[in-house]
Amino acid sequence: MITEIGLAAGEIWQYLDKHNQVSLKQLLQALKKDRDLILMSLGWLGREGHILLQAEGSDIKITLRRKED
């Protein structure tokens, strides 16, 4: 399971690198992976400080943290 989480985290990273900021809804639609797997991968990336998460209404905005952030 850890391998799957890591691979999904890599896909999230690549997607964010191309799109800058996306909503959780957009990310789930784009990657077409299980919601729980995406959430675990976002947790991993967030804990490592690689992404920024911001609540926006009933959704969450996700941004790849750049070195200058």
PDB file of N, CA, C, O and CB in Angstrom:
ATOM      1  N   MET A   1       0.828  -1.209   0.000  1.00  0.00           N
ATOM      2  CA  MET A   1       0.000   0.000   0.000  1.00  0.00           C
ATOM      3  C   MET A   1       0.866   1.264   0.000  1.00  0.00           C
ATOM      4  O   MET A   1       0.527   2.247  -0.659  1.00  0.00           O
ATOM      5  CB  MET A   1      -0.939   0.003   1.220  1.00  0.00           C
ATOM      6  N   ILE A   2       1.972   1.242   0.730  1.00  0.00           N
ATOM      7  CA  ILE A   2       2.862   2.397   0.778  1.00  0.00           C
ATOM      8  C   ILE A   2       3.374   2.731  -0.625  1.00  0.00           C
ATOM      9  O   ILE A   2       3.497   3.902  -0.984  1.00  0.00           O
ATOM     10  CB  ILE A   2       4.044   2.130   1.734  1.00  0.00           C
ATOM     11  N   THR A   3       3.668   1.703  -1.408  1.00  0.00           N
ATOM     12  CA  THR A   3       4.145   1.927  -2.773  1.00  0.00           C
ATOM     13  C   THR A   3       3.078   2.624  -3.601  1.00  0.00           C
ATOM     14  O   THR A   3       3.385   3.551  -4.350  1.00  0.00           O
ATOM     15  CB  THR A   3       4.547   0.598  -3.434  1.00  0.00           C
ATOM     16  N   GLU A   4       1.823   2.189  -3.475  1.00  0.00           N
ATOM     17  CA  GLU A   4       0.716   2.807  -4.215  1.00  0.00           C
ATOM     18  C   GLU A   4       0.546   4.275  -3.821  1.00  0.00           C
ATOM     19  O   GLU A   4       0.309   5.130  -4.674  1.00  0.00           O
ATOM     20  CB  GLU A   4      -0.596   2.036  -3.964  1.00  0.00           C
ATOM     21  N   ILE A   5       0.668   4.557  -2.531  1.00  0.00           N
ATOM     22  CA  ILE A   5       0.540   5.928  -2.048  1.00  0.00           C
ATOM     23  C   ILE A   5       1.657   6.789  -2.636  1.00  0.00           C
ATOM     24  O   ILE A   5       1.416   7.907  -3.091  1.00  0.00           O
ATOM     25  CB  ILE A   5       0.575   5.971  -0.498  1.00  0.00           C
ATOM     26  N   GLY A   6       2.866   6.262  -2.622  1.00  0.00           N
ATOM     27  CA  GLY A   6       4.006   6.990  -3.166  1.00  0.00           C
ATOM     28  C   GLY A   6       3.871   7.243  -4.660  1.00  0.00           C
ATOM     29  O   GLY A   6       4.193   8.332  -5.135  1.00  0.00           O
ATOM     30  N   LEU A   7       3.401   6.256  -5.399  1.00  0.00           N
ATOM     31  CA  LEU A   7       3.211   6.425  -6.844  1.00  0.00           C
ATOM     32  C   LEU A   7       2.126   7.461  -7.134  1.00  0.00           C
ATOM     33  O   LEU A   7       2.278   8.286  -8.035  1.00  0.00           O
ATOM     34  CB  LEU A   7       2.845   5.079  -7.500  1.00  0.00           C
ATOM     35  N   ALA A   8       1.041   7.420  -6.376  1.00  0.00           N
ATOM     36  CA  ALA A   8      -0.030   8.405  -6.557  1.00  0.00           C
ATOM     37  C   ALA A   8       0.472   9.801  -6.181  1.00  0.00           C
ATOM     38  O   ALA A   8       0.107  10.785  -6.826  1.00  0.00           O
ATOM     39  CB  ALA A   8      -1.272   8.028  -5.705  1.00  0.00           C
ATOM     40  N   ALA A   9       1.300   9.891  -5.146  1.00  0.00           N
ATOM     41  CA  ALA A   9       1.876  11.184  -4.757  1.00  0.00           C
ATOM     42  C   ALA A   9       2.715  11.751  -5.901  1.00  0.00           C
ATOM     43  O   ALA A   9       2.692  12.957  -6.150  1.00  0.00           O
ATOM     44  CB  ALA A   9       2.741  11.037  -3.476  1.00  0.00           C
ATOM     45  N   GLY A  10       3.445  10.895  -6.590  1.00  0.00           N
ATOM     46  CA  GLY A  10       4.224  11.328  -7.748  1.00  0.00           C
ATOM     47  C   GLY A  10       3.341  11.845  -8.864  1.00  0.00           C
ATOM     48  O   GLY A  10       3.666  12.845  -9.504  1.00  0.00           O
ATOM     49  N   GLU A  11       2.231  11.173  -9.101  1.00  0.00           N
ATOM     50  CA  GLU A  11       1.291  11.628 -10.131  1.00  0.00           C
ATOM     51  C   GLU A  11       0.679  12.975  -9.755  1.00  0.00           C
ATOM     52  O   GLU A  11       0.507  13.850 -10.604  1.00  0.00           O
ATOM     53  CB  GLU A  11       0.181  10.586 -10.344  1.00  0.00           C
ATOM     54  N   ILE A  12       0.354  13.127  -8.475  1.00  0.00           N
ATOM     55  CA  ILE A  12      -0.192  14.397  -7.996  1.00  0.00           C
ATOM     56  C   ILE A  12       0.835  15.504  -8.213  1.00  0.00           C
ATOM     57  O   ILE A  12       0.508  16.576  -8.721  1.00  0.00           O
ATOM     58  CB  ILE A  12      -0.589  14.301  -6.494  1.00  0.00           C
ATOM     59  N   TRP A  13       2.073  15.236  -7.825  1.00  0.00           N
ATOM     60  CA  TRP A  13       3.155  16.213  -7.981  1.00  0.00           C
ATOM     61  C   TRP A  13       3.260  16.662  -9.443  1.00  0.00           C
ATOM     62  O   TRP A  13       3.319  17.858  -9.728  1.00  0.00           O
ATOM     63  CB  TRP A  13       4.505  15.612  -7.503  1.00  0.00           C
ATOM     64  N   GLN A  14       3.282  15.696 -10.362  1.00  0.00           N
ATOM     65  CA  GLN A  14       3.401  16.012 -11.790  1.00  0.00           C
ATOM     66  C   GLN A  14       2.203  16.827 -12.274  1.00  0.00           C
ATOM     67  O   GLN A  14       2.364  17.776 -13.042  1.00  0.00           O
ATOM     68  CB  GLN A  14       3.527  14.721 -12.616  1.00  0.00           C
ATOM     69  N   TYR A  15       1.017  16.461 -11.830  1.00  0.00           N
ATOM     70  CA  TYR A  15      -0.190  17.180 -12.239  1.00  0.00           C
ATOM     71  C   TYR A  15      -0.146  18.624 -11.734  1.00  0.00           C
ATOM     72  O   TYR A  15      -0.452  19.558 -12.475  1.00  0.00           O
ATOM     73  CB  TYR A  15      -1.455  16.464 -11.710  1.00  0.00           C
ATOM     74  N   LEU A  16       0.237  18.796 -10.469  1.00  0.00           N
ATOM     75  CA  LEU A  16       0.319  20.140  -9.901  1.00  0.00           C
ATOM     76  C   LEU A  16       1.417  20.966 -10.563  1.00  0.00           C
ATOM     77  O   LEU A  16       1.277  22.180 -10.709  1.00  0.00           O
ATOM     78  CB  LEU A  16       0.563  20.061  -8.400  1.00  0.00           C
ATOM     79  N   ASP A  17       2.490  20.327 -10.958  1.00  0.00           N
ATOM     80  CA  ASP A  17       3.579  21.033 -11.627  1.00  0.00           C
ATOM     81  C   ASP A  17       3.105  21.633 -12.950  1.00  0.00           C
ATOM     82  O   ASP A  17       3.586  22.689 -13.361  1.00  0.00           O
ATOM     83  CB  ASP A  17       4.764  20.086 -11.868  1.00  0.00           C
ATOM     84  N   LYS A  18       2.177  20.973 -13.606  1.00  0.00           N
ATOM     85  CA  LYS A  18       1.640  21.451 -14.886  1.00  0.00           C
ATOM     86  C   LYS A  18       0.487  22.443 -14.706  1.00  0.00           C
ATOM     87  O   LYS A  18       0.299  23.327 -15.541  1.00  0.00           O
ATOM     88  CB  LYS A  18       1.170  20.272 -15.721  1.00  0.00           C
ATOM     89  N   HIS A  19      -0.282  22.302 -13.627  1.00  0.00           N
ATOM     90  CA  HIS A  19      -1.509  23.086 -13.469  1.00  0.00           C
ATOM     91  C   HIS A  19      -1.464  24.110 -12.334  1.00  0.00           C
ATOM     92  O   HIS A  19      -2.428  24.850 -12.140  1.00  0.00           O
ATOM     93  CB  HIS A  19      -2.654  22.163 -13.240  1.00  0.00           C
ATOM     94  N   ASN A  20      -0.387  24.164 -11.597  1.00  0.00           N
ATOM     95  CA  ASN A  20      -0.175  25.108 -10.500  1.00  0.00           C
ATOM     96  C   ASN A  20      -1.138  24.887  -9.333  1.00  0.00           C
ATOM     97  O   ASN A  20      -0.746  24.292  -8.329  1.00  0.00           O
ATOM     98  CB  ASN A  20      -0.318  26.525 -11.010  1.00  0.00           C
ATOM     99  N   GLN A  21      -2.372  25.343  -9.435  1.00  0.00           N
ATOM    100  CA  GLN A  21      -3.331  25.179  -8.350  1.00  0.00           C
ATOM    101  C   GLN A  21      -4.586  24.494  -8.874  1.00  0.00           C
ATOM    102  O   GLN A  21      -5.110  24.860  -9.926  1.00  0.00           O
ATOM    103  CB  GLN A  21      -3.680  26.543  -7.714  1.00  0.00           C
ATOM    104  N   VAL A  22      -5.064  23.496  -8.134  1.00  0.00           N
ATOM    105  CA  VAL A  22      -6.282  22.787  -8.519  1.00  0.00           C
ATOM    106  C   VAL A  22      -7.121  22.534  -7.276  1.00  0.00           C
ATOM    107  O   VAL A  22      -6.626  22.595  -6.151  1.00  0.00           O
ATOM    108  CB  VAL A  22      -5.949  21.451  -9.243  1.00  0.00           C
ATOM    109  N   SER A  23      -8.374  22.254  -7.495  1.00  0.00           N
ATOM    110  CA  SER A  23      -9.246  21.862  -6.385  1.00  0.00           C
ATOM    111  C   SER A  23      -9.148  20.347  -6.209  1.00  0.00           C
ATOM    112  O   SER A  23      -8.729  19.627  -7.115  1.00  0.00           O
ATOM    113  CB  SER A  23     -10.733  22.306  -6.642  1.00  0.00           C
ATOM    114  N   LEU A  24      -9.537  19.890  -5.047  1.00  0.00           N
ATOM    115  CA  LEU A  24      -9.554  18.451  -4.800  1.00  0.00           C
ATOM    116  C   LEU A  24     -10.464  17.766  -5.811  1.00  0.00           C
ATOM    117  O   LEU A  24     -10.141  16.693  -6.321  1.00  0.00           O
ATOM    118  CB  LEU A  24     -10.018  18.145  -3.358  1.00  0.00           C
ATOM    119  N   LYS A  25     -11.595  18.386  -6.097  1.00  0.00           N
ATOM    120  CA  LYS A  25     -12.540  17.826  -7.068  1.00  0.00           C
ATOM    121  C   LYS A  25     -11.879  17.655  -8.441  1.00  0.00           C
ATOM    122  O   LYS A  25     -12.025  16.612  -9.078  1.00  0.00           O
ATOM    123  CB  LYS A  25     -13.786  18.730  -7.188  1.00  0.00           C
ATOM    124  N   GLN A  26     -11.153  18.682  -8.893  1.00  0.00           N
ATOM    125  CA  GLN A  26     -10.458  18.614 -10.188  1.00  0.00           C
ATOM    126  C   GLN A  26      -9.411  17.497 -10.179  1.00  0.00           C
ATOM    127  O   GLN A  26      -9.286  16.742 -11.144  1.00  0.00           O
ATOM    128  CB  GLN A  26      -9.785  19.973 -10.517  1.00  0.00           C
ATOM    129  N   LEU A  27      -8.674  17.404  -9.094  1.00  0.00           N
ATOM    130  CA  LEU A  27      -7.617  16.404  -8.989  1.00  0.00           C
ATOM    131  C   LEU A  27      -8.200  14.991  -9.044  1.00  0.00           C
ATOM    132  O   LEU A  27      -7.667  14.123  -9.735  1.00  0.00           O
ATOM    133  CB  LEU A  27      -6.821  16.602  -7.690  1.00  0.00           C
ATOM    134  N   LEU A  28      -9.281  14.766  -8.323  1.00  0.00           N
ATOM    135  CA  LEU A  28      -9.922  13.449  -8.331  1.00  0.00           C
ATOM    136  C   LEU A  28     -10.417  13.081  -9.727  1.00  0.00           C
ATOM    137  O   LEU A  28     -10.279  11.935 -10.155  1.00  0.00           O
ATOM    138  CB  LEU A  28     -11.088  13.418  -7.338  1.00  0.00           C
ATOM    139  N   GLN A  29     -10.990  14.048 -10.433  1.00  0.00           N
ATOM    140  CA  GLN A  29     -11.484  13.791 -11.785  1.00  0.00           C
ATOM    141  C   GLN A  29     -10.347  13.529 -12.757  1.00  0.00           C
ATOM    142  O   GLN A  29     -10.456  12.666 -13.627  1.00  0.00           O
ATOM    143  CB  GLN A  29     -12.320  14.962 -12.273  1.00  0.00           C
ATOM    144  N   ALA A  30      -9.267  14.264 -12.614  1.00  0.00           N
ATOM    145  CA  ALA A  30      -8.149  14.156 -13.551  1.00  0.00           C
ATOM    146  C   ALA A  30      -7.375  12.854 -13.375  1.00  0.00           C
ATOM    147  O   ALA A  30      -7.005  12.218 -14.362  1.00  0.00           O
ATOM    148  CB  ALA A  30      -7.210  15.335 -13.379  1.00  0.00           C
ATOM    149  N   LEU A  31      -7.128  12.452 -12.135  1.00  0.00           N
ATOM    150  CA  LEU A  31      -6.280  11.282 -11.897  1.00  0.00           C
ATOM    151  C   LEU A  31      -7.047   9.962 -11.924  1.00  0.00           C
ATOM    152  O   LEU A  31      -6.451   8.900 -12.105  1.00  0.00           O
ATOM    153  CB  LEU A  31      -5.585  11.424 -10.574  1.00  0.00           C
ATOM    154  N   LYS A  32      -8.351  10.027 -11.746  1.00  0.00           N
ATOM    155  CA  LYS A  32      -9.197   8.825 -11.814  1.00  0.00           C
ATOM    156  C   LYS A  32      -8.660   7.687 -10.936  1.00  0.00           C
ATOM    157  O   LYS A  32      -8.526   6.543 -11.371  1.00  0.00           O
ATOM    158  CB  LYS A  32      -9.308   8.347 -13.266  1.00  0.00           C
ATOM    159  N   LYS A  33      -8.364   8.045  -9.703  1.00  0.00           N
ATOM    160  CA  LYS A  33      -7.918   7.056  -8.717  1.00  0.00           C
ATOM    161  C   LYS A  33      -8.883   7.102  -7.540  1.00  0.00           C
ATOM    162  O   LYS A  33      -9.676   8.034  -7.401  1.00  0.00           O
ATOM    163  CB  LYS A  33      -6.439   7.330  -8.250  1.00  0.00           C
ATOM    164  N   ASP A  34      -8.801   6.093  -6.707  1.00  0.00           N
ATOM    165  CA  ASP A  34      -9.643   6.008  -5.523  1.00  0.00           C
ATOM    166  C   ASP A  34      -9.444   7.243  -4.638  1.00  0.00           C
ATOM    167  O   ASP A  34      -8.312   7.657  -4.391  1.00  0.00           O
ATOM    168  CB  ASP A  34      -9.334   4.721  -4.732  1.00  0.00           C
ATOM    169  N   ARG A  35     -10.527   7.814  -4.174  1.00  0.00           N
ATOM    170  CA  ARG A  35     -10.484   9.024  -3.338  1.00  0.00           C
ATOM    171  C   ARG A  35      -9.594   8.838  -2.111  1.00  0.00           C
ATOM    172  O   ARG A  35      -8.808   9.723  -1.773  1.00  0.00           O
ATOM    173  CB  ARG A  35     -11.896   9.410  -2.893  1.00  0.00           C
ATOM    174  N   ASP A  36      -9.714   7.704  -1.454  1.00  0.00           N
ATOM    175  CA  ASP A  36      -8.905   7.456  -0.253  1.00  0.00           C
ATOM    176  C   ASP A  36      -7.415   7.439  -0.578  1.00  0.00           C
ATOM    177  O   ASP A  36      -6.605   7.953   0.193  1.00  0.00           O
ATOM    178  CB  ASP A  36      -9.311   6.129   0.397  1.00  0.00           C
ATOM    179  N   LEU A  37      -7.052   6.852  -1.713  1.00  0.00           N
ATOM    180  CA  LEU A  37      -5.651   6.821  -2.116  1.00  0.00           C
ATOM    181  C   LEU A  37      -5.135   8.234  -2.379  1.00  0.00           C
ATOM    182  O   LEU A  37      -4.022   8.570  -1.973  1.00  0.00           O
ATOM    183  CB  LEU A  37      -5.472   5.945  -3.367  1.00  0.00           C
ATOM    184  N   ILE A  38      -5.927   9.060  -3.050  1.00  0.00           N
ATOM    185  CA  ILE A  38      -5.540  10.447  -3.310  1.00  0.00           C
ATOM    186  C   ILE A  38      -5.385  11.205  -1.995  1.00  0.00           C
ATOM    187  O   ILE A  38      -4.426  11.957  -1.822  1.00  0.00           O
ATOM    188  CB  ILE A  38      -6.581  11.145  -4.215  1.00  0.00           C
ATOM    189  N   LEU A  39      -6.312  11.014  -1.079  1.00  0.00           N
ATOM    190  CA  LEU A  39      -6.236  11.715   0.205  1.00  0.00           C
ATOM    191  C   LEU A  39      -5.012  11.283   1.004  1.00  0.00           C
ATOM    192  O   LEU A  39      -4.357  12.120   1.625  1.00  0.00           O
ATOM    193  CB  LEU A  39      -7.504  11.466   1.022  1.00  0.00           C
ATOM    194  N   MET A  40      -4.693   9.990   0.998  1.00  0.00           N
ATOM    195  CA  MET A  40      -3.491   9.526   1.692  1.00  0.00           C
ATOM    196  C   MET A  40      -2.235  10.121   1.058  1.00  0.00           C
ATOM    197  O   MET A  40      -1.302  10.506   1.763  1.00  0.00           O
ATOM    198  CB  MET A  40      -3.419   7.989   1.673  1.00  0.00           C
ATOM    199  N   SER A  41      -2.213  10.194  -0.250  1.00  0.00           N
ATOM    200  CA  SER A  41      -1.064  10.755  -0.961  1.00  0.00           C
ATOM    201  C   SER A  41      -0.928  12.244  -0.693  1.00  0.00           C
ATOM    202  O   SER A  41       0.185  12.745  -0.539  1.00  0.00           O
ATOM    203  CB  SER A  41      -1.189  10.504  -2.462  1.00  0.00           C
ATOM    204  N   LEU A  42      -2.046  12.958  -0.636  1.00  0.00           N
ATOM    205  CA  LEU A  42      -2.008  14.377  -0.295  1.00  0.00           C
ATOM    206  C   LEU A  42      -1.504  14.566   1.134  1.00  0.00           C
ATOM    207  O   LEU A  42      -0.752  15.502   1.407  1.00  0.00           O
ATOM    208  CB  LEU A  42      -3.404  15.012  -0.462  1.00  0.00           C
ATOM    209  N   GLY A  43      -1.906  13.698   2.032  1.00  0.00           N
ATOM    210  CA  GLY A  43      -1.409  13.754   3.403  1.00  0.00           C
ATOM    211  C   GLY A  43       0.097  13.594   3.451  1.00  0.00           C
ATOM    212  O   GLY A  43       0.788  14.309   4.178  1.00  0.00           O
ATOM    213  N   TRP A  44       0.593  12.662   2.680  1.00  0.00           N
ATOM    214  CA  TRP A  44       2.038  12.418   2.608  1.00  0.00           C
ATOM    215  C   TRP A  44       2.750  13.676   2.092  1.00  0.00           C
ATOM    216  O   TRP A  44       3.709  14.152   2.699  1.00  0.00           O
ATOM    217  CB  TRP A  44       2.347  11.196   1.686  1.00  0.00           C
ATOM    218  N   LEU A  45       2.264  14.200   0.965  1.00  0.00           N
ATOM    219  CA  LEU A  45       2.880  15.394   0.380  1.00  0.00           C
ATOM    220  C   LEU A  45       2.778  16.602   1.320  1.00  0.00           C
ATOM    221  O   LEU A  45       3.709  17.401   1.420  1.00  0.00           O
ATOM    222  CB  LEU A  45       2.220  15.722  -0.964  1.00  0.00           C
ATOM    223  N   GLY A  46       1.651  16.721   1.996  1.00  0.00           N
ATOM    224  CA  GLY A  46       1.475  17.828   2.938  1.00  0.00           C
ATOM    225  C   GLY A  46       2.401  17.709   4.133  1.00  0.00           C
ATOM    226  O   GLY A  46       2.994  18.700   4.560  1.00  0.00           O
ATOM    227  N   ARG A  47       2.531  16.517   4.672  1.00  0.00           N
ATOM    228  CA  ARG A  47       3.398  16.292   5.828  1.00  0.00           C
ATOM    229  C   ARG A  47       4.855  16.560   5.481  1.00  0.00           C
ATOM    230  O   ARG A  47       5.622  17.036   6.317  1.00  0.00           O
ATOM    231  CB  ARG A  47       3.239  14.862   6.346  1.00  0.00           C
ATOM    232  N   GLU A  48       5.228  16.257   4.256  1.00  0.00           N
ATOM    233  CA  GLU A  48       6.602  16.487   3.808  1.00  0.00           C
ATOM    234  C   GLU A  48       6.833  17.950   3.397  1.00  0.00           C
ATOM    235  O   GLU A  48       7.962  18.340   3.095  1.00  0.00           O
ATOM    236  CB  GLU A  48       6.931  15.557   2.634  1.00  0.00           C
ATOM    237  N   GLY A  49       5.764  18.756   3.386  1.00  0.00           N
ATOM    238  CA  GLY A  49       5.883  20.167   3.058  1.00  0.00           C
ATOM    239  C   GLY A  49       5.962  20.465   1.573  1.00  0.00           C
ATOM    240  O   GLY A  49       6.434  21.531   1.178  1.00  0.00           O
ATOM    241  N   HIS A  50       5.503  19.531   0.742  1.00  0.00           N
ATOM    242  CA  HIS A  50       5.587  19.706  -0.704  1.00  0.00           C
ATOM    243  C   HIS A  50       4.382  20.409  -1.316  1.00  0.00           C
ATOM    244  O   HIS A  50       4.453  20.884  -2.450  1.00  0.00           O
ATOM    245  CB  HIS A  50       5.755  18.380  -1.352  1.00  0.00           C
ATOM    246  N   ILE A  51       3.275  20.479  -0.575  1.00  0.00           N
ATOM    247  CA  ILE A  51       2.071  21.123  -1.102  1.00  0.00           C
ATOM    248  C   ILE A  51       1.495  22.067  -0.057  1.00  0.00           C
ATOM    249  O   ILE A  51       1.774  21.955   1.137  1.00  0.00           O
ATOM    250  CB  ILE A  51       1.016  20.068  -1.519  1.00  0.00           C
ATOM    251  N   LEU A  52       0.694  22.988  -0.538  1.00  0.00           N
ATOM    252  CA  LEU A  52      -0.076  23.881   0.320  1.00  0.00           C
ATOM    253  C   LEU A  52      -1.543  23.534   0.140  1.00  0.00           C
ATOM    254  O   LEU A  52      -2.000  23.345  -0.987  1.00  0.00           O
ATOM    255  CB  LEU A  52       0.201  25.390  -0.014  1.00  0.00           C
ATOM    256  N   LEU A  53      -2.282  23.448   1.230  1.00  0.00           N
ATOM    257  CA  LEU A  53      -3.706  23.127   1.198  1.00  0.00           C
ATOM    258  C   LEU A  53      -4.478  24.291   1.800  1.00  0.00           C
ATOM    259  O   LEU A  53      -4.102  24.821   2.846  1.00  0.00           O
ATOM    260  CB  LEU A  53      -4.007  21.802   1.965  1.00  0.00           C
ATOM    261  N   GLN A  54      -5.569  24.690   1.131  1.00  0.00           N
ATOM    262  CA  GLN A  54      -6.374  25.788   1.626  1.00  0.00           C
ATOM    263  C   GLN A  54      -7.846  25.470   1.410  1.00  0.00           C
ATOM    264  O   GLN A  54      -8.278  25.196   0.290  1.00  0.00           O
ATOM    265  CB  GLN A  54      -5.989  27.110   0.933  1.00  0.00           C
ATOM    266  N   ALA A  55      -8.608  25.511   2.496  1.00  0.00           N
ATOM    267  CA  ALA A  55     -10.049  25.289   2.393  1.00  0.00           C
ATOM    268  C   ALA A  55     -10.673  26.451   1.635  1.00  0.00           C
ATOM    269  O   ALA A  55     -10.359  27.615   1.886  1.00  0.00           O
ATOM    270  CB  ALA A  55     -10.698  25.134   3.801  1.00  0.00           C
ATOM    271  N   GLU A  56     -11.558  26.118   0.707  1.00  0.00           N
ATOM    272  CA  GLU A  56     -12.262  27.136  -0.067  1.00  0.00           C
ATOM    273  C   GLU A  56     -13.700  26.664  -0.264  1.00  0.00           C
ATOM    274  O   GLU A  56     -13.991  25.852  -1.142  1.00  0.00           O
ATOM    275  CB  GLU A  56     -11.554  27.400  -1.446  1.00  0.00           C
ATOM    276  N   GLY A  57     -14.584  27.189   0.568  1.00  0.00           N
ATOM    277  CA  GLY A  57     -15.968  26.729   0.537  1.00  0.00           C
ATOM    278  C   GLY A  57     -16.035  25.271   0.940  1.00  0.00           C
ATOM    279  O   GLY A  57     -15.508  24.885   1.983  1.00  0.00           O
ATOM    280  N   SER A  58     -16.679  24.464   0.121  1.00  0.00           N
ATOM    281  CA  SER A  58     -16.791  23.036   0.428  1.00  0.00           C
ATOM    282  C   SER A  58     -15.685  22.222  -0.243  1.00  0.00           C
ATOM    283  O   SER A  58     -15.721  20.992  -0.221  1.00  0.00           O
ATOM    284  CB  SER A  58     -18.156  22.511  -0.007  1.00  0.00           C
ATOM    285  N   ASP A  59     -14.716  22.894  -0.832  1.00  0.00           N
ATOM    286  CA  ASP A  59     -13.628  22.214  -1.530  1.00  0.00           C
ATOM    287  C   ASP A  59     -12.286  22.607  -0.918  1.00  0.00           C
ATOM    288  O   ASP A  59     -12.229  23.428  -0.002  1.00  0.00           O
ATOM    289  CB  ASP A  59     -13.653  22.550  -3.038  1.00  0.00           C
ATOM    290  N   ILE A  60     -11.236  22.031  -1.418  1.00  0.00           N
ATOM    291  CA  ILE A  60      -9.880  22.324  -0.958  1.00  0.00           C
ATOM    292  C   ILE A  60      -9.036  22.685  -2.171  1.00  0.00           C
ATOM    293  O   ILE A  60      -9.059  21.977  -3.178  1.00  0.00           O
ATOM    294  CB  ILE A  60      -9.262  21.112  -0.181  1.00  0.00           C
ATOM    295  N   LYS A  61      -8.292  23.779  -2.080  1.00  0.00           N
ATOM    296  CA  LYS A  61      -7.361  24.175  -3.134  1.00  0.00           C
ATOM    297  C   LYS A  61      -5.995  23.595  -2.782  1.00  0.00           C
ATOM    298  O   LYS A  61      -5.541  23.688  -1.641  1.00  0.00           O
ATOM    299  CB  LYS A  61      -7.296  25.744  -3.293  1.00  0.00           C
ATOM    300  N   ILE A  62      -5.349  22.998  -3.779  1.00  0.00           N
ATOM    301  CA  ILE A  62      -4.073  22.342  -3.583  1.00  0.00           C
ATOM    302  C   ILE A  62      -3.058  23.009  -4.519  1.00  0.00           C
ATOM    303  O   ILE A  62      -3.300  23.151  -5.717  1.00  0.00           O
ATOM    304  CB  ILE A  62      -4.177  20.796  -3.849  1.00  0.00           C
ATOM    305  N   THR A  63      -1.921  23.414  -3.949  1.00  0.00           N
ATOM    306  CA  THR A  63      -0.881  24.084  -4.711  1.00  0.00           C
ATOM    307  C   THR A  63       0.452  23.415  -4.419  1.00  0.00           C
ATOM    308  O   THR A  63       0.749  23.086  -3.271  1.00  0.00           O
ATOM    309  CB  THR A  63      -0.829  25.596  -4.376  1.00  0.00           C
ATOM    310  N   LEU A  64       1.245  23.217  -5.446  1.00  0.00           N
ATOM    311  CA  LEU A  64       2.583  22.689  -5.265  1.00  0.00           C
ATOM    312  C   LEU A  64       3.446  23.772  -4.643  1.00  0.00           C
ATOM    313  O   LEU A  64       3.501  24.895  -5.144  1.00  0.00           O
ATOM    314  CB  LEU A  64       3.181  22.197  -6.609  1.00  0.00           C
ATOM    315  N   ARG A  65       4.112  23.438  -3.563  1.00  0.00           N
ATOM    316  CA  ARG A  65       4.966  24.413  -2.882  1.00  0.00           C
ATOM    317  C   ARG A  65       6.262  24.542  -3.666  1.00  0.00           C
ATOM    318  O   ARG A  65       6.964  23.557  -3.896  1.00  0.00           O
ATOM    319  CB  ARG A  65       5.246  23.993  -1.398  1.00  0.00           C
ATOM    320  N   ARG A  66       6.566  25.748  -4.067  1.00  0.00           N
ATOM    321  CA  ARG A  66       7.797  26.046  -4.787  1.00  0.00           C
ATOM    322  C   ARG A  66       8.875  26.427  -3.786  1.00  0.00           C
ATOM    323  O   ARG A  66       8.562  26.788  -2.652  1.00  0.00           O
ATOM    324  CB  ARG A  66       7.579  27.180  -5.823  1.00  0.00           C
ATOM    325  N   LYS A  67      10.109  26.353  -4.177  1.00  0.00           N
ATOM    326  CA  LYS A  67      11.207  26.681  -3.267  1.00  0.00           C
ATOM    327  C   LYS A  67      11.116  28.085  -2.692  1.00  0.00           C
ATOM    328  O   LYS A  67      11.546  28.326  -1.564  1.00  0.00           O
ATOM    329  CB  LYS A  67      12.514  26.525  -3.975  1.00  0.00           C
ATOM    330  N   GLU A  68      10.556  29.012  -3.463  1.00  0.00           N
ATOM    331  CA  GLU A  68      10.449  30.379  -2.995  1.00  0.00           C
ATOM    332  C   GLU A  68       9.278  30.593  -2.031  1.00  0.00           C
ATOM    333  O   GLU A  68       9.176  31.663  -1.432  1.00  0.00           O
ATOM    334  CB  GLU A  68      10.312  31.300  -4.170  1.00  0.00           C
ATOM    335  N   ASP A  69       8.377  29.586  -1.862  1.00  0.00           N
ATOM    336  CA  ASP A  69       7.215  29.713  -0.958  1.00  0.00           C
ATOM    337  C   ASP A  69       7.649  29.641   0.483  1.00  0.00           C
ATOM    338  O   ASP A  69       6.816  29.728   1.384  1.00  0.00           O
ATOM    339  CB  ASP A  69       6.175  28.620  -1.240  1.00  0.00           C
TER     340      ASP A  69
END
